[in-house]
Amino acid sequence: GRDPIRIRMMGGTLPSRAMADALQAPFVILPLVNPDNSQHAANENLRLGNYFDGVKCLIEVLILPF
């Protein structure tokens, strides 16, 4: 019964609005990266703990009853 909390954490642009409109469904992006990953840079990194926590989160979202 509550609205989701929305925190912008993704850089760049994604065509999420076009996909949501075409599917006529909500669109959610769940990034798995750590905030300091230096995305697309020479020292790009991904902490395994963030990855495993992200995978667990994705599984929970996918098994939610609708």
PQR file with spaces between the fields and no chain letter, atoms N, CA, C, O and H, PARSE charges and radii, in Angstrom:
ATOM       1  N    GLY     1       0.771   -1.178    0.000 -0.4000 1.5000
ATOM       2  CA   GLY     1       0.000    0.000    0.000 -0.0000 2.0000
ATOM       3  C    GLY     1       0.835    1.276    0.000  0.5500 1.7000
ATOM       4  O    GLY     1       0.275    2.372    0.010 -0.5500 1.4000
ATOM       5  N    ARG     2       2.154    1.157   -0.011 -0.4000 1.5000
ATOM       6  CA   ARG     2       3.005    2.343   -0.001 -0.0000 2.0000
ATOM       7  C    ARG     2       3.675    2.531   -1.352  0.5500 1.7000
ATOM       8  O    ARG     2       3.903    1.573   -2.091 -0.5500 1.4000
ATOM       9  H    ARG     2       2.609    0.267   -0.019  0.4000 1.0000
ATOM      10  N    ASP     3       3.987    3.792   -1.658 -0.4000 1.5000
ATOM      11  CA   ASP     3       4.741    4.077   -2.873 -0.0000 2.0000
ATOM      12  C    ASP     3       6.191    3.657   -2.679  0.5500 1.7000
ATOM      13  O    ASP     3       6.714    3.760   -1.569 -0.5500 1.4000
ATOM      14  H    ASP     3       3.801    4.570   -1.057  0.4000 1.0000
ATOM      15  N    PRO     4       6.855    3.183   -3.736 -0.5600 1.5000
ATOM      16  CA   PRO     4       8.264    2.799   -3.612  0.2800 2.0000
ATOM      17  C    PRO     4       9.151    4.001   -3.353  0.5500 1.7000
ATOM      18  O    PRO     4       8.819    5.125   -3.728 -0.5500 1.4000
ATOM      19  N    ILE     5      10.267    3.758   -2.717 -0.4000 1.5000
ATOM      20  CA   ILE     5      11.273    4.789   -2.535 -0.0000 2.0000
ATOM      21  C    ILE     5      12.123    4.815   -3.798  0.5500 1.7000
ATOM      22  O    ILE     5      12.607    3.774   -4.242 -0.5500 1.4000
ATOM      23  H    ILE     5      10.537    2.844   -2.413  0.4000 1.0000
ATOM      24  N    ARG     6      12.306    5.983   -4.371 -0.4000 1.5000
ATOM      25  CA   ARG     6      13.062    6.107   -5.617 -0.0000 2.0000
ATOM      26  C    ARG     6      14.321    6.890   -5.353  0.5500 1.7000
ATOM      27  O    ARG     6      14.276    8.043   -4.924 -0.5500 1.4000
ATOM      28  H    ARG     6      11.912    6.829   -4.011  0.4000 1.0000
ATOM      29  N    ILE     7      15.448    6.254   -5.613 -0.4000 1.5000
ATOM      30  CA   ILE     7      16.740    6.913   -5.444 -0.0000 2.0000
ATOM      31  C    ILE     7      17.502    6.754   -6.748  0.5500 1.7000
ATOM      32  O    ILE     7      17.799    5.635   -7.164 -0.5500 1.4000
ATOM      33  H    ILE     7      15.485    5.317   -5.962  0.4000 1.0000
ATOM      34  N    ARG     8      17.812    7.849   -7.382 -0.4000 1.5000
ATOM      35  CA   ARG     8      18.546    7.789   -8.650 -0.0000 2.0000
ATOM      36  C    ARG     8      20.002    7.439   -8.366  0.5500 1.7000
ATOM      37  O    ARG     8      20.706    8.190   -7.691 -0.5500 1.4000
ATOM      38  H    ARG     8      17.570    8.758   -7.043  0.4000 1.0000
ATOM      39  N    MET     9      20.450    6.301   -8.881 -0.4000 1.5000
ATOM      40  CA   MET     9      21.823    5.847   -8.673 -0.0000 2.0000
ATOM      41  C    MET     9      22.506    5.470   -9.975  0.5500 1.7000
ATOM      42  O    MET     9      23.682    5.107   -9.968 -0.5500 1.4000
ATOM      43  H    MET     9      19.878    5.691   -9.430  0.4000 1.0000
ATOM      44  N    MET    10      21.806    5.548  -11.075 -0.4000 1.5000
ATOM      45  CA   MET    10      22.370    5.092  -12.337 -0.0000 2.0000
ATOM      46  C    MET    10      22.799    6.292  -13.172  0.5500 1.7000
ATOM      47  O    MET    10      22.047    7.253  -13.330 -0.5500 1.4000
ATOM      48  H    MET    10      20.851    5.843  -11.080  0.4000 1.0000
ATOM      49  N    GLY    11      23.992    6.227  -13.692 -0.4000 1.5000
ATOM      50  CA   GLY    11      24.454    7.261  -14.596 -0.0000 2.0000
ATOM      51  C    GLY    11      24.036    6.946  -16.017  0.5500 1.7000
ATOM      52  O    GLY    11      23.513    5.866  -16.291 -0.5500 1.4000
ATOM      53  H    GLY    11      24.603    5.446  -13.563  0.4000 1.0000
ATOM      54  N    GLY    12      24.259    7.866  -16.904 -0.4000 1.5000
ATOM      55  CA   GLY    12      23.949    7.623  -18.305 -0.0000 2.0000
ATOM      56  C    GLY    12      22.452    7.629  -18.557  0.5500 1.7000
ATOM      57  O    GLY    12      21.662    8.021  -17.698 -0.5500 1.4000
ATOM      58  H    GLY    12      24.684    8.743  -16.681  0.4000 1.0000
ATOM      59  N    THR    13      22.082    7.195  -19.730 -0.4000 1.5000
ATOM      60  CA   THR    13      20.668    7.159  -20.086 -0.0000 2.0000
ATOM      61  C    THR    13      20.280    5.755  -20.497  0.5500 1.7000
ATOM      62  O    THR    13      21.052    5.032  -21.126 -0.5500 1.4000
ATOM      63  H    THR    13      22.723    6.877  -20.428  0.4000 1.0000
ATOM      64  N    LEU    14      19.098    5.398  -20.136 -0.4000 1.5000
ATOM      65  CA   LEU    14      18.528    4.107  -20.523 -0.0000 2.0000
ATOM      66  C    LEU    14      17.136    4.366  -21.077  0.5500 1.7000
ATOM      67  O    LEU    14      16.463    5.292  -20.625 -0.5500 1.4000
ATOM      68  H    LEU    14      18.471    5.985  -19.625  0.4000 1.0000
ATOM      69  N    PRO    15      16.688    3.576  -22.039 -0.5600 1.5000
ATOM      70  CA   PRO    15      15.355    3.807  -22.610  0.2800 2.0000
ATOM      71  C    PRO    15      14.239    3.190  -21.764  0.5500 1.7000
ATOM      72  O    PRO    15      13.327    2.562  -22.302 -0.5500 1.4000
ATOM      73  N    SER    16      14.310    3.367  -20.447 -0.4000 1.5000
ATOM      74  CA   SER    16      13.338    2.708  -19.579 -0.0000 2.0000
ATOM      75  C    SER    16      11.917    3.223  -19.807  0.5500 1.7000
ATOM      76  O    SER    16      10.973    2.435  -19.756 -0.5500 1.4000
ATOM      77  H    SER    16      15.051    3.877  -20.010  0.4000 1.0000
ATOM      78  N    ARG    17      11.740    4.512  -20.055 -0.4000 1.5000
ATOM      79  CA   ARG    17      10.395    5.047  -20.290 -0.0000 2.0000
ATOM      80  C    ARG    17       9.791    4.426  -21.536  0.5500 1.7000
ATOM      81  O    ARG    17       8.617    4.056  -21.529 -0.5500 1.4000
ATOM      82  H    ARG    17      12.507    5.152  -20.096  0.4000 1.0000
ATOM      83  N    ALA    18      10.568    4.304  -22.605 -0.4000 1.5000
ATOM      84  CA   ALA    18      10.056    3.705  -23.845 -0.0000 2.0000
ATOM      85  C    ALA    18       9.663    2.250  -23.619  0.5500 1.7000
ATOM      86  O    ALA    18       8.644    1.795  -24.140 -0.5500 1.4000
ATOM      87  H    ALA    18      11.521    4.605  -22.610  0.4000 1.0000
ATOM      88  N    MET    19      10.464    1.514  -22.846 -0.4000 1.5000
ATOM      89  CA   MET    19      10.134    0.108  -22.577 -0.0000 2.0000
ATOM      90  C    MET    19       8.892   -0.004  -21.700  0.5500 1.7000
ATOM      91  O    MET    19       8.032   -0.848  -21.953 -0.5500 1.4000
ATOM      92  H    MET    19      11.292    1.883  -22.423  0.4000 1.0000
ATOM      93  N    ALA    20       8.790    0.832  -20.679 -0.4000 1.5000
ATOM      94  CA   ALA    20       7.616    0.801  -19.802 -0.0000 2.0000
ATOM      95  C    ALA    20       6.354    1.144  -20.588  0.5500 1.7000
ATOM      96  O    ALA    20       5.314    0.513  -20.400 -0.5500 1.4000
ATOM      97  H    ALA    20       9.489    1.518  -20.474  0.4000 1.0000
ATOM      98  N    ASP    21       6.442    2.135  -21.461 -0.4000 1.5000
ATOM      99  CA   ASP    21       5.284    2.504  -22.276 -0.0000 2.0000
ATOM     100  C    ASP    21       4.903    1.390  -23.237  0.5500 1.7000
ATOM     101  O    ASP    21       3.721    1.087  -23.394 -0.5500 1.4000
ATOM     102  H    ASP    21       7.287    2.648  -21.613  0.4000 1.0000
ATOM     103  N    ALA    22       5.894    0.773  -23.886 -0.4000 1.5000
ATOM     104  CA   ALA    22       5.614   -0.290  -24.847 -0.0000 2.0000
ATOM     105  C    ALA    22       5.012   -1.516  -24.165  0.5500 1.7000
ATOM     106  O    ALA    22       4.115   -2.158  -24.713 -0.5500 1.4000
ATOM     107  H    ALA    22       6.855    1.018  -23.758  0.4000 1.0000
ATOM     108  N    LEU    23       5.504   -1.837  -22.975 -0.4000 1.5000
ATOM     109  CA   LEU    23       5.000   -3.004  -22.240 -0.0000 2.0000
ATOM     110  C    LEU    23       3.750   -2.681  -21.426  0.5500 1.7000
ATOM     111  O    LEU    23       3.063   -3.586  -20.954 -0.5500 1.4000
ATOM     112  H    LEU    23       6.232   -1.316  -22.530  0.4000 1.0000
ATOM     113  N    GLN    24       3.458   -1.396  -21.264 -0.4000 1.5000
ATOM     114  CA   GLN    24       2.357   -0.934  -20.420 -0.0000 2.0000
ATOM     115  C    GLN    24       2.448   -1.578  -19.037  0.5500 1.7000
ATOM     116  O    GLN    24       1.470   -2.096  -18.498 -0.5500 1.4000
ATOM     117  H    GLN    24       4.016   -0.660  -21.648  0.4000 1.0000
ATOM     118  N    ALA    25       3.656   -1.526  -18.487 -0.4000 1.5000
ATOM     119  CA   ALA    25       3.934   -2.129  -17.187 -0.0000 2.0000
ATOM     120  C    ALA    25       5.006   -1.297  -16.481  0.5500 1.7000
ATOM     121  O    ALA    25       5.796   -0.610  -17.127 -0.5500 1.4000
ATOM     122  H    ALA    25       4.451   -1.106  -18.925  0.4000 1.0000
ATOM     123  N    PRO    26       5.023   -1.368  -15.154 -0.5600 1.5000
ATOM     124  CA   PRO    26       6.090   -0.670  -14.427  0.2800 2.0000
ATOM     125  C    PRO    26       7.461   -1.213  -14.818  0.5500 1.7000
ATOM     126  O    PRO    26       7.595   -2.369  -15.219 -0.5500 1.4000
ATOM     127  N    PHE    27       8.449   -0.381  -14.696 -0.4000 1.5000
ATOM     128  CA   PHE    27       9.807   -0.762  -15.077 -0.0000 2.0000
ATOM     129  C    PHE    27      10.729   -0.460  -13.911  0.5500 1.7000
ATOM     130  O    PHE    27      10.745    0.662  -13.404 -0.5500 1.4000
ATOM     131  H    PHE    27       8.340    0.558  -14.369  0.4000 1.0000
ATOM     132  N    VAL    28      11.496   -1.452  -13.484 -0.4000 1.5000
ATOM     133  CA   VAL    28      12.397   -1.293  -12.344 -0.0000 2.0000
ATOM     134  C    VAL    28      13.796   -1.705  -12.760  0.5500 1.7000
ATOM     135  O    VAL    28      13.984   -2.727  -13.420 -0.5500 1.4000
ATOM     136  H    VAL    28      11.483   -2.363  -13.896  0.4000 1.0000
ATOM     137  N    ILE    29      14.771   -0.907  -12.373 -0.4000 1.5000
ATOM     138  CA   ILE    29      16.173   -1.241  -12.610 -0.0000 2.0000
ATOM     139  C    ILE    29      16.816   -1.450  -11.248  0.5500 1.7000
ATOM     140  O    ILE    29      16.764   -0.568  -10.392 -0.5500 1.4000
ATOM     141  H    ILE    29      14.619   -0.076  -11.837  0.4000 1.0000
ATOM     142  N    LEU    30      17.414   -2.603  -11.048 -0.4000 1.5000
ATOM     143  CA   LEU    30      18.097   -2.902   -9.794 -0.0000 2.0000
ATOM     144  C    LEU    30      19.579   -3.104  -10.065  0.5500 1.7000
ATOM     145  O    LEU    30      19.993   -4.200  -10.442 -0.5500 1.4000
ATOM     146  H    LEU    30      17.456   -3.320  -11.744  0.4000 1.0000
ATOM     147  N    PRO    31      20.380   -2.067   -9.880 -0.5600 1.5000
ATOM     148  CA   PRO    31      21.818   -2.204  -10.139  0.2800 2.0000
ATOM     149  C    PRO    31      22.484   -3.090   -9.091  0.5500 1.7000
ATOM     150  O    PRO    31      22.072   -3.109   -7.931 -0.5500 1.4000
ATOM     151  N    LEU    32      23.499   -3.813   -9.501 -0.4000 1.5000
ATOM     152  CA   LEU    32      24.216   -4.710   -8.600 -0.0000 2.0000
ATOM     153  C    LEU    32      25.570   -4.160   -8.180  0.5500 1.7000
ATOM     154  O    LEU    32      26.284   -4.804   -7.412 -0.5500 1.4000
ATOM     155  H    LEU    32      23.833   -3.797  -10.443  0.4000 1.0000
ATOM     156  N    VAL    33      25.927   -3.008   -8.657 -0.4000 1.5000
ATOM     157  CA   VAL    33      27.270   -2.487   -8.427 -0.0000 2.0000
ATOM     158  C    VAL    33      27.363   -1.689   -7.138  0.5500 1.7000
ATOM     159  O    VAL    33      26.363   -1.198   -6.614 -0.5500 1.4000
ATOM     160  H    VAL    33      25.347   -2.485   -9.281  0.4000 1.0000
ATOM     161  N    ASN    34      28.571   -1.573   -6.647 -0.4000 1.5000
ATOM     162  CA   ASN    34      28.835   -0.733   -5.491 -0.0000 2.0000
ATOM     163  C    ASN    34      28.905    0.729   -5.945  0.5500 1.7000
ATOM     164  O    ASN    34      29.248    0.995   -7.097 -0.5500 1.4000
ATOM     165  H    ASN    34      29.383   -1.971   -7.073  0.4000 1.0000
ATOM     166  N    PRO    35      28.586    1.681   -5.057 -0.5600 1.5000
ATOM     167  CA   PRO    35      28.539    3.090   -5.461  0.2800 2.0000
ATOM     168  C    PRO    35      29.862    3.652   -5.986  0.5500 1.7000
ATOM     169  O    PRO    35      29.853    4.600   -6.770 -0.5500 1.4000
ATOM     170  N    ASP    36      30.985    3.091   -5.573 -0.4000 1.5000
ATOM     171  CA   ASP    36      32.286    3.621   -5.989 -0.0000 2.0000
ATOM     172  C    ASP    36      32.963    2.731   -7.039  0.5500 1.7000
ATOM     173  O    ASP    36      34.188    2.606   -7.040 -0.5500 1.4000
ATOM     174  H    ASP    36      30.992    2.321   -4.936  0.4000 1.0000
ATOM     175  N    ASN    37      32.193    2.123   -7.916 -0.4000 1.5000
ATOM     176  CA   ASN    37      32.759    1.155   -8.848 -0.0000 2.0000
ATOM     177  C    ASN    37      33.523    1.778  -10.007  0.5500 1.7000
ATOM     178  O    ASN    37      34.125    1.050  -10.797 -0.5500 1.4000
ATOM     179  H    ASN    37      31.198    2.224   -7.915  0.4000 1.0000
ATOM     180  N    SER    38      33.517    3.093  -10.132 -0.4000 1.5000
ATOM     181  CA   SER    38      34.209    3.780  -11.233 -0.0000 2.0000
ATOM     182  C    SER    38      33.817    3.174  -12.581  0.5500 1.7000
ATOM     183  O    SER    38      34.667    2.799  -13.389 -0.5500 1.4000
ATOM     184  H    SER    38      33.028    3.684   -9.490  0.4000 1.0000
ATOM     185  N    GLN    39      32.529    3.093  -12.792 -0.4000 1.5000
ATOM     186  CA   GLN    39      31.984    2.425  -13.966 -0.0000 2.0000
ATOM     187  C    GLN    39      32.583    2.976  -15.262  0.5500 1.7000
ATOM     188  O    GLN    39      32.653    4.186  -15.477 -0.5500 1.4000
ATOM     189  H    GLN    39      31.839    3.398  -12.136  0.4000 1.0000
ATOM     190  N    HIS    40      33.003    2.058  -16.100 -0.4000 1.5000
ATOM     191  CA   HIS    40      33.572    2.356  -17.417 -0.0000 2.0000
ATOM     192  C    HIS    40      34.857    3.179  -17.328  0.5500 1.7000
ATOM     193  O    HIS    40      35.108    4.044  -18.168 -0.5500 1.4000
ATOM     194  H    HIS    40      32.946    1.075  -15.925  0.4000 1.0000
ATOM     195  N    ALA    41      35.655    2.907  -16.316 -0.4000 1.5000
ATOM     196  CA   ALA    41      36.937    3.584  -16.148 -0.0000 2.0000
ATOM     197  C    ALA    41      38.043    2.538  -16.040  0.5500 1.7000
ATOM     198  O    ALA    41      37.773    1.338  -15.981 -0.5500 1.4000
ATOM     199  H    ALA    41      35.451    2.205  -15.634  0.4000 1.0000
ATOM     200  N    ALA    42      39.259    2.993  -16.015 -0.4000 1.5000
ATOM     201  CA   ALA    42      40.403    2.076  -15.954 -0.0000 2.0000
ATOM     202  C    ALA    42      40.385    1.207  -14.700  0.5500 1.7000
ATOM     203  O    ALA    42      40.840    0.063  -14.733 -0.5500 1.4000
ATOM     204  H    ALA    42      39.479    3.968  -16.062  0.4000 1.0000
ATOM     205  N    ASN    43      39.869    1.735  -13.604 -0.4000 1.5000
ATOM     206  CA   ASN    43      39.846    0.986  -12.346 -0.0000 2.0000
ATOM     207  C    ASN    43      38.453    0.494  -11.992  0.5500 1.7000
ATOM     208  O    ASN    43      38.091    0.441  -10.817 -0.5500 1.4000
ATOM     209  H    ASN    43      39.499    2.664  -13.577  0.4000 1.0000
ATOM     210  N    GLU    44      37.678    0.138  -12.994 -0.4000 1.5000
ATOM     211  CA   GLU    44      36.320   -0.359  -12.758 -0.0000 2.0000
ATOM     212  C    GLU    44      36.375   -1.586  -11.850  0.5500 1.7000
ATOM     213  O    GLU    44      37.259   -2.432  -11.992 -0.5500 1.4000
ATOM     214  H    GLU    44      37.972    0.181  -13.949  0.4000 1.0000
ATOM     215  N    ASN    45      35.433   -1.678  -10.922 -0.4000 1.5000
ATOM     216  CA   ASN    45      35.450   -2.808   -9.991 -0.0000 2.0000
ATOM     217  C    ASN    45      34.038   -3.171   -9.575  0.5500 1.7000
ATOM     218  O    ASN    45      33.111   -2.371   -9.706 -0.5500 1.4000
ATOM     219  H    ASN    45      34.715   -0.992  -10.807  0.4000 1.0000
ATOM     220  N    LEU    46      33.889   -4.371   -9.078 -0.4000 1.5000
ATOM     221  CA   LEU    46      32.626   -4.847   -8.536 -0.0000 2.0000
ATOM     222  C    LEU    46      32.947   -5.720   -7.338  0.5500 1.7000
ATOM     223  O    LEU    46      33.621   -6.741   -7.474 -0.5500 1.4000
ATOM     224  H    LEU    46      34.642   -5.021   -8.972  0.4000 1.0000
ATOM     225  N    ARG    47      32.478   -5.333   -6.181 -0.4000 1.5000
ATOM     226  CA   ARG    47      32.711   -6.134   -4.981 -0.0000 2.0000
ATOM     227  C    ARG    47      31.809   -7.345   -5.011  0.5500 1.7000
ATOM     228  O    ARG    47      30.617   -7.224   -5.295 -0.5500 1.4000
ATOM     229  H    ARG    47      31.930   -4.503   -6.070  0.4000 1.0000
ATOM     230  N    LEU    48      32.358   -8.512   -4.721 -0.4000 1.5000
ATOM     231  CA   LEU    48      31.577   -9.747   -4.756 -0.0000 2.0000
ATOM     232  C    LEU    48      30.410   -9.695   -3.777  0.5500 1.7000
ATOM     233  O    LEU    48      29.340  -10.229   -4.068 -0.5500 1.4000
ATOM     234  H    LEU    48      33.326   -8.610   -4.490  0.4000 1.0000
ATOM     235  N    GLY    49      30.599   -9.062   -2.622 -0.4000 1.5000
ATOM     236  CA   GLY    49      29.507   -8.948   -1.658 -0.0000 2.0000
ATOM     237  C    GLY    49      28.323   -8.196   -2.235  0.5500 1.7000
ATOM     238  O    GLY    49      27.175   -8.586   -2.026 -0.5500 1.4000
ATOM     239  H    GLY    49      31.468   -8.628   -2.386  0.4000 1.0000
ATOM     240  N    ASN    50      28.598   -7.107   -2.967 -0.4000 1.5000
ATOM     241  CA   ASN    50      27.525   -6.358   -3.621 -0.0000 2.0000
ATOM     242  C    ASN    50      26.833   -7.211   -4.675  0.5500 1.7000
ATOM     243  O    ASN    50      25.608   -7.185   -4.802 -0.5500 1.4000
ATOM     244  H    ASN    50      29.531   -6.790   -3.137  0.4000 1.0000
ATOM     245  N    TYR    51      27.618   -7.960   -5.421 -0.4000 1.5000
ATOM     246  CA   TYR    51      27.049   -8.817   -6.465 -0.0000 2.0000
ATOM     247  C    TYR    51      26.134   -9.873   -5.852  0.5500 1.7000
ATOM     248  O    TYR    51      25.004  -10.047   -6.309 -0.5500 1.4000
ATOM     249  H    TYR    51      28.612   -7.981   -5.318  0.4000 1.0000
ATOM     250  N    PHE    52      26.600  -10.572   -4.835 -0.4000 1.5000
ATOM     251  CA   PHE    52      25.792  -11.628   -4.226 -0.0000 2.0000
ATOM     252  C    PHE    52      24.540  -11.057   -3.564  0.5500 1.7000
ATOM     253  O    PHE    52      23.466  -11.648   -3.669 -0.5500 1.4000
ATOM     254  H    PHE    52      27.518  -10.430   -4.464  0.4000 1.0000
ATOM     255  N    ASP    53      24.662   -9.918   -2.884 -0.4000 1.5000
ATOM     256  CA   ASP    53      23.486   -9.271   -2.294 -0.0000 2.0000
ATOM     257  C    ASP    53      22.500   -8.853   -3.383  0.5500 1.7000
ATOM     258  O    ASP    53      21.288   -8.987   -3.215 -0.5500 1.4000
ATOM     259  H    ASP    53      25.535   -9.438   -2.798  0.4000 1.0000
ATOM     260  N    GLY    54      23.023   -8.347   -4.498 -0.4000 1.5000
ATOM     261  CA   GLY    54      22.169   -7.949   -5.608 -0.0000 2.0000
ATOM     262  C    GLY    54      21.432   -9.111   -6.222  0.5500 1.7000
ATOM     263  O    GLY    54      20.254   -8.987   -6.559 -0.5500 1.4000
ATOM     264  H    GLY    54      24.007   -8.238   -4.635  0.4000 1.0000
ATOM     265  N    VAL    55      22.106  -10.253   -6.375 -0.4000 1.5000
ATOM     266  CA   VAL    55      21.458  -11.446   -6.920 -0.0000 2.0000
ATOM     267  C    VAL    55      20.340  -11.908   -5.990  0.5500 1.7000
ATOM     268  O    VAL    55      19.264  -12.283   -6.455 -0.5500 1.4000
ATOM     269  H    VAL    55      23.062  -10.354   -6.101  0.4000 1.0000
ATOM     270  N    LYS    56      20.584  -11.884   -4.692 -0.4000 1.5000
ATOM     271  CA   LYS    56      19.538  -12.251   -3.727 -0.0000 2.0000
ATOM     272  C    LYS    56      18.336  -11.319   -3.860  0.5500 1.7000
ATOM     273  O    LYS    56      17.190  -11.764   -3.816 -0.5500 1.4000
ATOM     274  H    LYS    56      21.458  -11.580   -4.314  0.4000 1.0000
ATOM     275  N    CYS    57      18.602  -10.037   -4.020 -0.4000 1.5000
ATOM     276  CA   CYS    57      17.529   -9.058   -4.186 -0.0000 2.0000
ATOM     277  C    CYS    57      16.729   -9.340   -5.458  0.5500 1.7000
ATOM     278  O    CYS    57      15.499   -9.308   -5.438 -0.5500 1.4000
ATOM     279  H    CYS    57      19.533   -9.675   -4.055  0.4000 1.0000
ATOM     280  N    LEU    58      17.421   -9.613   -6.557 -0.4000 1.5000
ATOM     281  CA   LEU    58      16.738   -9.928   -7.811 -0.0000 2.0000
ATOM     282  C    LEU    58      15.849  -11.157   -7.670  0.5500 1.7000
ATOM     283  O    LEU    58      14.726  -11.173   -8.175 -0.5500 1.4000
ATOM     284  H    LEU    58      18.420   -9.638   -6.574  0.4000 1.0000
ATOM     285  N    ILE    59      16.342  -12.182   -6.991 -0.4000 1.5000
ATOM     286  CA   ILE    59      15.546  -13.393   -6.777 -0.0000 2.0000
ATOM     287  C    ILE    59      14.286  -13.063   -5.992  0.5500 1.7000
ATOM     288  O    ILE    59      13.199  -13.524   -6.340 -0.5500 1.4000
ATOM     289  H    ILE    59      17.254  -12.169   -6.582  0.4000 1.0000
ATOM     290  N    GLU    60      14.425  -12.266   -4.932 -0.4000 1.5000
ATOM     291  CA   GLU    60      13.250  -11.894   -4.123 -0.0000 2.0000
ATOM     292  C    GLU    60      12.241  -11.123   -4.954  0.5500 1.7000
ATOM     293  O    GLU    60      11.038  -11.349   -4.829 -0.5500 1.4000
ATOM     294  H    GLU    60      15.308  -11.892   -4.650  0.4000 1.0000
ATOM     295  N    VAL    61      12.708  -10.224   -5.793 -0.4000 1.5000
ATOM     296  CA   VAL    61      11.785   -9.454   -6.625 -0.0000 2.0000
ATOM     297  C    VAL    61      11.074  -10.368   -7.617  0.5500 1.7000
ATOM     298  O    VAL    61       9.877  -10.204   -7.853 -0.5500 1.4000
ATOM     299  H    VAL    61      13.685  -10.040   -5.894  0.4000 1.0000
ATOM     300  N    LEU    62      11.784  -11.318   -8.195 -0.4000 1.5000
ATOM     301  CA   LEU    62      11.202  -12.201   -9.188 -0.0000 2.0000
ATOM     302  C    LEU    62      10.184  -13.175   -8.608  0.5500 1.7000
ATOM     303  O    LEU    62       9.300  -13.637   -9.329 -0.5500 1.4000
ATOM     304  H    LEU    62      12.756  -11.451   -8.003  0.4000 1.0000
ATOM     305  N    ILE    63      10.286  -13.493   -7.331 -0.4000 1.5000
ATOM     306  CA   ILE    63       9.341  -14.457   -6.744 -0.0000 2.0000
ATOM     307  C    ILE    63       8.207  -13.772   -5.979  0.5500 1.7000
ATOM     308  O    ILE    63       7.383  -14.452   -5.367 -0.5500 1.4000
ATOM     309  H    ILE    63      11.004  -13.117   -6.745  0.4000 1.0000
ATOM     310  N    LEU    64       8.151  -12.446   -6.003 -0.4000 1.5000
ATOM     311  CA   LEU    64       7.060  -11.736   -5.346 -0.0000 2.0000
ATOM     312  C    LEU    64       5.724  -12.144   -5.975  0.5500 1.7000
ATOM     313  O    LEU    64       5.611  -12.218   -7.198 -0.5500 1.4000
ATOM     314  H    LEU    64       8.820  -11.894   -6.500  0.4000 1.0000
ATOM     315  N    PRO    65       4.729  -12.404   -5.150 -0.5600 1.5000
ATOM     316  CA   PRO    65       3.407  -12.716   -5.719  0.2800 2.0000
ATOM     317  C    PRO    65       2.737  -11.441   -6.244  0.5500 1.7000
ATOM     318  O    PRO    65       2.779  -10.397   -5.594 -0.5500 1.4000
ATOM     319  N    PHE    66       2.139  -11.537   -7.390 -0.4000 1.5000
ATOM     320  CA   PHE    66       1.441  -10.377   -7.968 -0.0000 2.0000
ATOM     321  C    PHE    66      -0.037  -10.643   -8.031  0.5500 1.7000
ATOM     322  O    PHE    66      -0.799   -9.789   -8.485 -0.5500 1.4000
ATOM     323  H    PHE    66       2.105  -12.385   -7.919  0.4000 1.0000
